[in-house]
Amino acid sequence: LLEGARKISSQAEDDTLKSGAGIINVSASLNYLNSLSVDYNDTAKVFPDILPVKPYDLLHFPGDHQKFNLTVISGKSNIYDIEVPNNIQGVSIKFNNLTLSFSDSGIEFRELEIKIMENAIPGPRDIQINLTETLGEEIYDVINITLDIRLPEHRVLMESFHGLNDWFPAISFYQMGFYDAMSDISDLNISIDYGMEYWTPEYNRDTDNSILTEERLSRYDIVILQAPILPYSPLEIRNMKNYFENGGSFLFLGTRYQDMVVENINHLFSQLGLDTQINEENIMNENWLGIGARISSQSVSELNNSEIFQNVSKFLWSYGNSFTISGNATSIATIENKSIASIYDGSLQEKGRFLAFGDLHWIFDDFRASTYSQDHFTLLKNSLDFLLPNDDVSIEMDLGLEQTSNSQINISIYLKDQTSESPITSSDYDNLEVIIINNDTIIQKINLNLTSSINGIYFNNTYNLPSPSYIPYSVLVNLSIGSKTYNKSAKILYFDALKMPKINGLITDTTSITRAPGESVTLTAQLDNSTYGNIDGFLTIYS
């Protein structure tokens, strides 16, 4: 049935991503059986046998990795081996077990992990994995893996914590719904970081997501805020302000105002000085039918910005908030004279840039809508071109971790000429300097390994940070080519694990929390050590 299944060419506009072999095709399956040897049962197949599969195919840049669950079907008692080629440049392929033992016909499962290593040279990889009989040389089936490895030119964070996008609740927009847009972003040589259960390998939404620390924000050129439900803490707002004032950019995606923390978001916008506020007003085309309503999408064609909407005639609007826009911000799209998109350019003040849409559906599950597909792609590309730095050279840096209790860190740097679309080698620049800074003081310079510089890759996998510090270390890259100097920085927190408080649990003085006037609840945090001093914290309760 797997071999004969008819592939599904494309998904319907209102459908989710599909998995599986396709639609059952009995006649094709019978043709497959007729093509086998006389003994039908002397067969073993692996599914899927072409990797990676959607939506688990965002595997292009150093550091990207994904896990796949493979089904192995045997028609008889047999022992099989999985043969993985050795020394695949820049690619790690691991199975949880390379041997399969069948006492009878049946099904076994294996986990396959594919990781693109930090030293991966750009270019295609065609990898063949064989399923063979242990006691013989016959190849029963083949897994074909095709990868297109590229150097990252920029890095974007799909910020999923505050929007609850990292799981499947009915009240938010799950991260996988952005897959089509994320795939197109990746095709523009932009690396994307995202988190979601059952999509990001070994991801746990309860423990693995993170607030917006200064070291986290420093890794990205753009942070995408996806219909925030949880409020930003005072610390996060301060970090986001510093990030924006140092050239970082934000793309805000809204929805119905009731489904967001509007007061908190407006406070954030005010702190950033964006001259944009979310109104407690929804723009939607609704028809009430009895006690319910039917919402119809509409086309936005009242566009007012040549840079964002160049070659864009329209985009889709399902439902979302309007904005009040003043000062240096500009309204760039309207529905019935109400502003639904805002733009702010802080680059003249050496700040970042800001772009906001009151409805996210054009970049969410309606991104590939048939009559809008080209307009949506062009709108996405124009938006990224506006938000990203426009330099002749791209510098991307990966420190592996945002926080660590281990002094040794891996530093990977990728240099590319944006004009010639070629890597910057050691003969192309006048000077390349990497320094470590802590508390505004230069600690030392870092030596780089140049063995992969012909491919624009520079690294140091043996550098040790001097000592733990509650202030993040900054790694600064300075690149000089002729009279021009380019720079890029990222931060990492090196902490002492013995001095890092851990909350093991919360105790309350009541079994329920109400909003009744005058009532209060005392929450007591149980720490892993009783000797800590005073600790400032911020708690969000969502119901």
C-alpha positions in Angstrom: 0.0 0.0 0.0 2.9 2.4 0.8 4.6 1.7 -2.5 1.5 2.0 -4.6 0.1 5.1 -2.9 -0.7 8.1 -5.1 1.2 11.2 -4.0 -0.8 14.2 -2.9 0.5 17.0 -5.2 -0.4 19.9 -3.0 -2.5 20.8 0.0 -5.9 22.5 -0.1 -5.9 26.2 0.9 -7.9 25.5 4.0 -6.1 22.3 5.0 -3.2 21.5 7.3 0.1 19.9 6.3 -0.3 16.3 5.4 1.9 13.3 6.2 2.0 9.8 5.0 2.6 8.1 1.6 -0.6 9.4 -0.1 -3.9 8.0 -1.2 -4.4 4.3 -1.4 -4.1 3.1 -5.0 -5.0 -0.6 -5.2 -4.0 -1.2 -8.8 -0.6 0.4 -8.4 0.0 -1.7 -5.2 -0.9 -4.9 -7.2 1.6 -3.8 -9.9 4.2 -3.5 -7.1 3.5 -7.0 -5.8 3.8 -8.4 -9.4 7.2 -6.8 -9.7 8.6 -8.7 -6.7 10.3 -12.1 -6.6 8.3 -15.3 -6.4 8.4 -15.1 -2.6 6.3 -12.0 -1.7 7.3 -12.3 1.9 11.0 -11.9 1.1 10.6 -8.1 1.3 11.5 -5.3 3.6 10.6 -1.7 3.2 11.4 1.6 5.0 9.0 4.5 5.2 9.5 7.3 4.6 12.4 6.5 2.2 12.9 10.0 0.8 14.1 12.6 3.4 13.6 15.2 4.7 9.8 15.4 4.5 7.6 18.5 5.1 7.4 20.2 7.5 10.5 18.7 9.0 12.7 19.9 6.1 14.0 23.2 7.4 17.6 21.8 7.3 19.9 24.2 5.5 22.2 26.0 7.8 24.9 25.0 10.3 23.3 24.0 13.6 20.0 22.9 12.0 18.9 19.4 13.1 15.8 17.3 13.0 14.7 13.8 14.0 12.6 11.4 11.9 10.6 8.4 12.9 11.1 5.6 10.4 8.9 2.6 10.0 10.5 -0.7 8.8 8.3 -3.5 7.6 9.5 -7.0 7.1 7.6 -9.8 5.4 9.4 -12.6 7.3 11.7 -13.5 10.1 15.1 -11.9 9.4 17.9 -9.7 10.7 18.7 -6.4 8.9 21.4 -3.8 9.2 21.2 -0.1 8.4 24.3 1.0 6.5 25.2 4.6 7.0 28.0 6.1 4.8 31.1 7.4 6.7 32.6 10.8 6.6 29.8 12.9 5.1 31.3 16.4 5.1 29.5 18.6 7.6 26.6 16.3 8.2 25.9 14.0 11.2 23.6 11.0 10.7 22.7 9.0 13.8 20.3 6.1 14.4 19.2 4.9 17.8 19.9 1.3 16.7 21.5 0.1 13.4 20.2 -3.5 13.7 16.6 -4.8 13.3 15.7 -8.3 14.4 12.4 -9.8 13.3 11.3 -13.1 14.7 8.3 -13.1 12.3 6.8 -10.7 9.8 6.1 -7.4 11.5 7.0 -3.8 12.0 9.9 -2.1 13.8 10.6 1.6 14.3 13.9 3.5 14.3 14.8 7.1 15.1 17.0 9.0 12.7 18.7 12.3 13.6 20.2 14.6 10.9 22.3 17.5 12.0 24.2 20.0 9.9 27.6 20.7 11.6 29.1 24.1 12.1 31.9 23.4 9.6 29.5 22.3 6.8 30.7 23.5 3.4 27.8 25.1 1.3 26.5 22.9 -1.4 24.2 19.8 -2.1 24.5 16.5 -0.3 23.0 13.3 -1.7 23.2 10.6 0.9 22.1 6.9 0.4 21.4 4.7 3.4 20.9 1.0 2.7 18.8 -1.6 4.5 20.6 -4.9 4.1 20.4 -8.4 5.3 22.8 -9.1 8.1 24.0 -12.5 6.8 24.0 -11.5 3.1 24.7 -8.7 0.7 21.3 -8.0 -0.7 19.9 -4.5 -0.4 16.3 -4.6 0.5 15.5 -0.9 0.5 17.2 2.5 0.3 16.7 5.8 2.1 17.6 8.8 0.0 18.5 12.0 1.9 18.9 15.2 -0.1 20.2 18.4 1.6 21.0 21.9 0.3 23.4 23.4 2.7 24.0 27.2 2.7 25.7 29.9 4.7 23.3 31.9 6.8 23.3 35.6 5.9 20.9 36.7 8.6 19.1 35.1 11.6 15.4 35.5 12.6 13.6 34.5 15.8 10.0 33.3 15.6 9.3 34.3 19.2 6.8 31.6 20.3 6.8 31.9 24.1 4.6 34.9 24.6 2.1 33.9 21.8 1.9 30.3 23.1 2.8 29.3 19.6 4.9 26.4 20.8 2.0 24.0 21.3 -1.4 23.2 19.9 -3.9 25.3 22.0 -7.2 26.4 20.4 -6.6 29.9 21.7 -3.4 30.7 19.8 -1.7 30.3 16.4 0.6 27.3 16.5 4.1 27.7 15.1 3.7 25.0 12.4 1.0 27.1 10.8 3.8 29.5 9.7 5.6 26.7 8.0 5.1 27.9 4.4 6.3 31.4 5.1 9.2 30.0 7.2 10.3 27.8 4.2 10.4 30.8 1.9 12.4 32.8 4.5 14.9 29.9 4.6 15.1 30.0 0.8 16.3 33.6 1.2 19.4 32.3 3.1 17.9 33.5 6.4 18.3 31.1 9.3 15.2 30.7 11.5 15.0 29.7 15.2 11.7 28.5 16.4 10.3 26.2 19.1 7.3 23.9 19.1 6.4 20.6 20.6 6.4 17.7 18.1 8.3 19.8 15.6 11.5 21.0 17.3 13.5 17.9 18.3 13.2 17.0 22.1 11.4 20.3 22.7 9.3 20.6 25.9 7.1 23.7 26.0 7.1 23.7 29.8 10.9 23.8 30.2 12.6 24.7 27.0 11.2 28.0 25.9 12.7 31.2 27.2 12.0 34.8 28.0 13.7 37.5 26.0 17.1 37.8 27.7 19.7 40.2 26.4 21.9 37.2 25.3 19.0 35.7 23.4 18.0 38.9 21.6 21.6 39.5 20.6 21.6 36.5 18.3 19.0 37.9 15.9 18.6 40.5 13.2 14.8 40.4 13.4 12.5 39.2 16.2 8.9 38.3 15.1 6.3 38.9 17.8 3.4 36.5 17.1 0.1 37.7 18.6 1.4 37.8 22.2 -0.9 36.4 24.9 1.5 36.4 27.8 2.8 39.8 28.9 6.4 40.9 28.6 8.1 41.4 32.0 9.8 44.7 32.9 13.2 43.0 32.4 12.2 41.8 28.9 10.9 45.3 28.0 14.2 46.8 29.1 16.1 44.2 27.0 13.9 44.8 24.0 14.5 48.5 24.2 18.3 48.1 24.4 18.1 45.6 21.4 16.0 48.1 19.3 18.3 51.0 20.2 21.3 49.0 19.1 19.8 48.2 15.6 17.6 45.2 16.2 14.3 45.1 14.3 10.8 43.8 15.2 8.0 42.4 13.0 4.7 42.5 15.0 1.8 40.2 13.9 -1.5 40.9 15.5 -5.0 39.4 15.8 -8.2 40.2 17.6 -7.4 42.6 20.4 -9.2 40.4 23.0 -6.7 37.6 22.3 -3.7 39.7 23.1 -2.3 41.5 26.1 -3.0 44.9 24.5 -2.1 47.1 27.5 1.3 45.4 27.9 2.1 45.5 24.2 1.2 49.2 24.0 3.4 49.9 27.0 6.2 48.0 25.1 5.6 50.1 21.9 5.7 53.3 24.0 9.0 52.3 25.6 10.5 51.6 22.2 9.2 55.0 20.9 7.4 53.5 17.9 4.5 56.0 17.8 2.1 53.0 17.3 -0.7 51.8 19.6 -3.1 48.9 19.2 -6.8 49.9 19.3 -9.4 47.9 21.2 -11.1 47.5 17.9 -11.4 44.6 15.5 -11.5 44.8 11.8 -13.5 41.8 10.4 -16.2 41.0 7.9 -18.7 39.1 10.0 -22.2 37.9 9.3 -24.3 36.9 12.3 -26.3 33.7 11.9 -28.5 33.1 14.9 -26.2 33.0 18.0 -23.0 32.6 15.9 -21.1 34.6 13.3 -19.4 33.7 10.0 -16.2 35.6 9.3 -15.2 36.1 5.7 -11.7 37.1 4.7 -11.3 40.3 2.6 -8.7 41.7 0.3 -6.6 44.7 1.4 -5.7 46.9 -1.6 -5.5 50.3 0.0 -1.7 50.3 0.2 0.5 53.3 1.0 4.2 52.4 0.9 6.2 51.8 -2.2 9.0 50.0 -0.4 6.8 47.4 1.5 4.2 47.0 -1.2 6.3 47.2 -4.3 4.8 44.7 -6.8 2.2 43.8 -4.3 -1.4 44.5 -5.4 -3.2 43.1 -2.4 -3.0 40.8 0.7 -5.5 38.8 2.6 -7.1 39.9 5.8 -9.2 37.6 8.0 -9.6 39.4 11.3 -7.4 41.5 13.5 -6.8 44.8 15.3 -6.5 48.4 14.0 -3.8 50.8 15.1 -3.5 54.5 16.1 -0.5 55.9 14.4 1.2 59.2 15.1 4.6 61.0 15.0 7.3 59.3 13.0 5.3 56.2 12.4 3.4 55.8 9.1 0.1 54.1 8.3 0.8 51.9 5.2 -2.4 50.0 4.7 -6.1 50.7 5.6 -9.5 49.1 5.5 -12.3 51.7 5.4 -9.9 54.4 6.5 -8.8 52.5 9.5 -5.0 51.8 9.8 -4.2 48.1 9.9 -0.4 48.3 9.3 2.3 50.5 10.6 5.9 51.2 9.8 8.7 53.0 11.8 12.2 53.5 10.5 14.7 54.2 13.3 17.8 53.7 11.2 18.6 57.4 10.9 19.0 57.4 14.7 21.0 54.2 14.5 18.1 52.3 15.9 16.3 49.3 14.5 13.2 49.2 12.3 9.6 48.2 13.1 6.8 46.8 11.0 3.3 45.8 12.3 0.3 44.1 10.7 -3.0 43.9 12.7 -3.7 40.4 11.2 -1.2 37.6 10.8 -3.2 35.3 8.5 -1.4 36.4 5.4 1.8 35.0 6.8 0.1 32.1 8.6 -2.1 29.4 7.1 -3.3 31.6 4.3 0.2 32.3 3.0 -0.2 30.0 0.0 -3.8 31.1 -0.8 -4.0 30.6 -4.5 -5.1 34.1 -5.6 -2.7 35.7 -3.1 0.4 33.4 -3.2 2.7 35.7 -5.2 1.5 38.8 -3.5 2.2 37.3 -0.1 5.6 36.1 -1.0 6.6 39.5 -2.4 5.2 41.2 0.7 7.2 38.9 2.9 10.4 39.5 1.0 9.9 43.3 0.9 9.2 43.3 4.6 12.4 41.4 5.3 14.4 43.6 3.0 13.2 46.6 5.0 13.8 45.1 8.4 17.3 43.6 7.7 20.5 45.6 7.6 21.5 46.5 4.0 25.2 45.9 3.9 27.6 44.7 1.2 28.8 42.0 3.6 26.8 39.7 5.8 28.4 38.4 9.1 26.6 35.7 11.0 27.9 34.2 14.2 26.8 31.2 16.2 27.9 30.6 19.8 25.9 27.4 20.1 24.3 28.3 23.4 22.7 31.4 25.0 23.7 30.4 28.5 26.2 27.9 29.8 27.8 26.6 33.0 30.8 25.3 31.0 33.7 27.7 30.2 34.4 26.2 26.8 32.3 27.6 23.9 32.2 27.0 20.2 32.4 30.1 18.0 31.4 29.8 14.4 31.5 32.8 12.0 30.2 33.0 8.5 31.2 35.7 6.1 29.6 36.4 2.7 29.9 39.0 0.0 26.3 40.1 -0.7 27.2 41.6 -4.1 28.9 38.6 -5.6 27.0 36.1 -3.6 30.3 34.4 -2.7 32.1 33.6 0.6 34.6 36.0 1.9 38.0 34.2 2.1 41.1 35.1 4.1 42.5 36.8 1.0 39.5 39.1 0.6 39.7 41.2 3.7 42.4 43.4 5.3 41.6 42.5 8.9 39.4 40.1 10.8 39.3 40.6 14.6 37.3 38.8 17.2 37.3 40.1 20.8 35.6 39.2 24.1 34.0 42.0 26.1 32.6 41.9 29.6 31.1 44.9 31.4 32.3 47.2 28.6 35.9 46.0 29.1 37.9 44.2 26.4 39.0 40.9 27.9 41.1 39.4 25.1 41.3 38.7 21.4 40.3 35.3 20.0 42.3 33.4 17.4 40.3 31.8 14.6 40.9 28.5 12.7 41.2 29.4 9.0 41.2 25.9 7.5 37.6 26.5 6.1 38.1 30.2 5.3 38.0 29.4 1.5 34.3 28.7 2.1 33.7 31.8 4.3 33.8 29.7 7.6 35.9 30.7 10.6 35.7 29.0 14.0 37.3 28.4 17.4 35.9 25.3 19.2 38.4 25.4 22.1 38.0 28.9 23.5 37.4 29.1 27.3 35.6 32.1 28.9 37.7 33.5 31.8 35.2 33.1 34.7 31.5 33.0 35.5 29.8 36.4 35.5 26.2 37.6 36.0 26.9 40.0 33.2 26.8 38.3 29.7 30.0 38.2 27.7 29.9 39.9 24.3 31.7 38.3 21.3 32.5 41.1 18.8 33.5 40.6 15.2 35.3 43.4 13.4 35.8 43.0 9.6 37.8 45.5 7.5 37.7 45.4 3.7 39.4 48.5 2.1 38.1 51.6 3.8 34.9 49.9 5.1 34.5 48.2 8.5 31.7 45.8 9.3 30.9 44.4 12.7 28.6 41.9 14.5 28.2 40.9 18.1 26.5 38.2 20.1 26.2 37.5 23.8 26.5 34.5 26.0 25.9 34.1 29.8 28.5 32.0 31.6 27.1 31.2 35.0 28.1 29.3 38.1 25.7 26.4 38.4 26.1 26.3 42.1 24.9 29.9 42.4 22.0 29.7 40.0 18.7 29.6 41.9 16.2 26.9 40.8 12.5 27.0 41.7 11.5 23.4 42.5 7.8 24.3 43.1 5.2 26.9 44.2 3.1 26.7 47.3 -0.2 28.7 47.6 -2.2 29.5 50.7 -5.4 28.7 48.8 -6.6 26.1 46.3 -8.1 28.6 43.8 -7.3 32.1 42.5 -10.2 34.5 42.1 -10.6 38.1 40.9 -12.9 39.1 43.8 -12.1 42.6 45.2 -9.9 42.6 48.3 -8.9 38.9 47.9 -5.2 38.0 47.7 -3.1 34.9 47.2 0.3 34.2 48.6 2.7 32.2 46.4 5.8 30.8 48.1 8.6 29.6 45.8 10.5 26.5 47.0 14.2 27.0 46.0 16.8 24.3 45.7 18.9 26.0 48.4 18.0 27.9 51.5 21.1 30.1 51.5 20.3 32.4 48.6 19.9 36.1 49.2 17.0 38.2 47.8 15.9 37.4 44.3 13.7 39.5 42.0 11.2 37.6 39.9 8.3 38.1 37.6 5.3 35.7 37.4 2.7 35.5 34.7 -0.6 33.6 35.4 -2.7 32.8 32.4 -6.2 31.4 32.5 
